Amino acid sequence: MEQDILNFEEATAFLKTSKPTFYRWLHEGKVKGFKVGREWRFYKSDLITFIESTDKEKQELIKDLKTVNEHFKKRLMEKGIKPLEL
């Protein structure tokens, strides 16, 4: 089974990010890659997995923020303060 393999520039474009950000993700171990000689290569399937994991993390963070927001909104209302609607 043949997998799509992208070079550094193609992977950066695929993820729609800057080179410094991509290097940071790579060195933090968030993005999987391997070297062929002096050049990085990336399986497209690994990049898709990275995108899906970051989307899930964002959704979990949004859910957490909504919960915290509701908590403080309730506390403000208990004290007779009308919360701002954003």
Backbone bond lengths (Angstrom), bond angles and torsions (degrees), N, CA, C in turn:
res aa  C-N    CA-C-N  psi(-1)  N-CA   C-N-CA  omega(-1)  CA-C   N-CA-C  phi
1 M - - - 1.444 - - 1.533 109.06 -
2 E 1.310 116.37 125.10 1.460 121.45 -177.87 1.519 110.32 -92.97
3 Q 1.340 116.63 133.78 1.459 122.06 178.34 1.515 109.25 -109.77
4 D 1.335 115.33 149.04 1.458 119.72 174.84 1.523 109.07 -71.00
5 I 1.322 115.45 130.04 1.461 121.27 177.79 1.528 107.18 -118.90
6 L 1.341 115.25 129.52 1.456 121.27 -178.52 1.524 110.15 -112.00
7 N 1.331 116.27 147.56 1.452 119.57 173.34 1.538 108.35 -84.26
8 F 1.316 117.09 -178.55 1.461 121.08 -175.29 1.527 112.02 -59.55
9 E 1.310 117.44 -48.48 1.465 121.41 -177.91 1.527 111.02 -63.85
10 E 1.320 117.31 -41.99 1.463 120.90 179.07 1.529 111.01 -65.26
11 A 1.324 116.54 -40.87 1.465 120.72 179.49 1.518 110.99 -65.76
12 T 1.326 116.89 -41.53 1.463 121.09 177.94 1.528 110.30 -61.60
13 A 1.310 116.95 -43.86 1.464 121.14 178.62 1.533 110.62 -66.30
14 F 1.316 117.34 -40.88 1.465 121.79 -179.65 1.532 110.52 -60.83
15 L 1.340 116.85 -40.52 1.463 121.01 179.97 1.531 112.70 -85.39
16 K 1.331 116.50 -4.93 1.463 122.52 179.05 1.533 111.00 53.73
17 T 1.314 114.46 54.05 1.459 120.28 -179.34 1.527 109.64 -135.82
18 S 1.316 115.29 172.67 1.461 120.06 178.56 1.530 109.87 -85.86
19 K 1.318 115.36 161.89 1.462 119.72 178.11 1.534 112.15 -62.31
20 P 1.354 118.82 -44.63 1.477 117.79 178.74 1.533 112.84 -60.29
21 T 1.328 117.31 -40.96 1.468 120.25 178.91 1.520 110.10 -64.51
22 F 1.318 116.39 -43.32 1.459 120.13 -179.79 1.535 110.79 -63.13
23 Y 1.336 116.77 -42.81 1.470 119.96 176.62 1.530 110.97 -59.85
24 R 1.348 116.30 -41.81 1.464 119.63 179.08 1.528 110.54 -61.42
25 W 1.335 117.59 -47.02 1.466 120.98 178.40 1.528 110.64 -59.45
26 L 1.307 116.14 -40.13 1.460 121.64 -179.35 1.530 110.26 -64.29
27 H 1.320 117.75 -47.82 1.461 121.77 -178.41 1.529 112.54 -71.83
28 E 1.346 116.83 -25.53 1.467 120.66 175.59 1.529 111.54 -80.77
29 G 1.334 116.53 -7.60 1.455 120.31 179.85 1.512 114.04 82.42
30 K 1.321 117.29 10.87 1.465 120.39 179.70 1.525 111.56 -75.77
31 V 1.333 115.81 -31.67 1.469 121.86 178.68 1.522 107.77 -112.94
32 K 1.324 115.25 132.61 1.467 120.28 177.93 1.527 109.66 -88.93
33 G 1.317 114.68 140.40 1.445 119.95 176.63 1.520 109.84 -158.54
34 F 1.311 115.27 173.89 1.458 120.03 177.67 1.522 108.29 -147.20
35 K 1.314 114.73 156.10 1.458 119.69 -178.46 1.522 110.74 -100.11
36 V 1.319 114.07 139.27 1.456 122.51 170.68 1.520 104.27 -118.15
37 G 1.319 114.95 102.72 1.463 118.96 -171.55 1.514 108.55 69.03
38 R 1.320 116.11 -120.69 1.469 120.99 179.64 1.518 112.57 -101.66
39 E 1.328 117.82 1.28 1.462 121.03 -174.05 1.526 112.06 -109.78
40 W 1.330 115.59 142.65 1.451 121.94 177.92 1.517 110.83 -81.05
41 R 1.330 114.63 147.05 1.465 123.16 174.85 1.526 107.65 -134.64
42 F 1.326 115.41 150.71 1.459 121.27 -176.38 1.519 110.35 -140.23
43 Y 1.325 115.70 135.28 1.457 119.62 173.05 1.521 107.59 -76.50
44 K 1.319 116.22 131.28 1.458 120.86 179.90 1.530 110.44 -58.90
45 S 1.323 117.12 -36.91 1.471 120.67 179.71 1.533 111.11 -62.22
46 D 1.336 117.97 -35.42 1.473 120.77 176.76 1.528 111.00 -67.69
47 L 1.330 116.99 -36.76 1.456 120.43 178.75 1.531 110.61 -68.85
48 I 1.313 117.03 -37.04 1.467 121.30 176.74 1.526 109.66 -64.87
49 T 1.325 116.98 -42.13 1.468 120.96 176.97 1.523 110.13 -60.51
50 F 1.334 117.82 -41.87 1.466 121.94 177.70 1.525 110.40 -60.27
51 I 1.323 117.97 -45.98 1.470 122.01 179.75 1.527 110.03 -59.91
52 E 1.323 116.32 -46.43 1.461 120.48 -178.60 1.525 111.43 -63.76
53 S 1.330 117.53 -38.00 1.468 120.17 -179.60 1.523 110.79 -69.53
54 T 1.335 117.83 -37.63 1.464 119.56 179.46 1.524 110.41 -71.29
55 D 1.333 117.92 -34.61 1.464 120.61 176.17 1.521 110.49 -63.60
56 K 1.326 117.20 -40.76 1.464 121.44 179.37 1.528 109.81 -65.33
57 E 1.339 117.16 -42.86 1.461 121.01 178.61 1.524 110.91 -61.42
58 K 1.338 117.38 -41.28 1.457 121.08 178.90 1.516 110.63 -62.83
59 Q 1.327 117.79 -43.50 1.455 121.17 -180.00 1.526 111.26 -63.48
60 E 1.324 117.30 -40.10 1.468 121.20 178.01 1.528 110.52 -65.36
61 L 1.331 117.15 -40.28 1.457 121.10 178.46 1.529 110.58 -64.72
62 I 1.313 117.59 -43.83 1.463 121.51 178.17 1.523 110.48 -60.00
63 K 1.319 116.81 -43.15 1.471 121.15 178.17 1.529 110.48 -60.74
64 D 1.330 116.76 -45.54 1.464 121.22 178.95 1.526 111.15 -61.54
65 L 1.325 116.92 -42.65 1.460 120.80 -179.57 1.529 111.23 -65.22
66 K 1.311 117.23 -38.57 1.467 120.53 177.38 1.525 110.60 -63.73
67 T 1.319 117.06 -39.73 1.466 121.08 178.40 1.525 110.61 -63.08
68 V 1.329 116.83 -45.94 1.464 121.37 179.17 1.528 110.05 -63.50
69 N 1.318 116.74 -42.19 1.457 121.60 179.28 1.531 110.73 -59.99
70 E 1.314 116.97 -45.31 1.462 120.75 178.94 1.522 111.50 -63.00
71 H 1.322 116.73 -38.88 1.461 121.48 177.98 1.532 110.92 -59.26
72 F 1.331 116.62 -50.05 1.458 119.81 -178.26 1.527 111.61 -70.43
73 K 1.312 117.23 -34.30 1.459 120.48 176.58 1.533 109.64 -60.66
74 K 1.326 116.79 -43.71 1.465 122.02 179.15 1.529 110.65 -63.17
75 R 1.334 116.32 -43.94 1.477 120.13 179.94 1.521 111.63 -63.49
76 L 1.324 117.08 -39.63 1.458 120.37 177.53 1.526 110.80 -63.19
77 M 1.313 115.90 -44.49 1.465 120.56 -179.13 1.534 110.91 -63.83
78 E 1.333 117.17 -36.93 1.466 121.21 177.00 1.527 111.25 -61.99
79 K 1.304 117.20 -29.32 1.468 122.39 -179.46 1.532 111.65 -93.00
80 G 1.348 116.08 6.06 1.467 120.15 177.65 1.508 114.19 79.27
81 I 1.325 117.10 17.67 1.458 121.57 179.70 1.525 108.41 -104.64
82 K 1.331 115.06 126.59 1.464 118.92 179.61 1.537 108.83 -78.78
83 P 1.343 116.48 118.83 1.476 118.47 179.65 1.529 111.86 -69.86
84 L 1.305 114.99 150.42 1.468 120.61 176.55 1.527 109.22 -71.87
85 E 1.299 116.01 141.87 1.472 120.88 174.72 1.523 107.71 -97.11
86 L 1.305 115.79 119.36 1.469 120.54 -179.38 1.498 110.06 -101.59
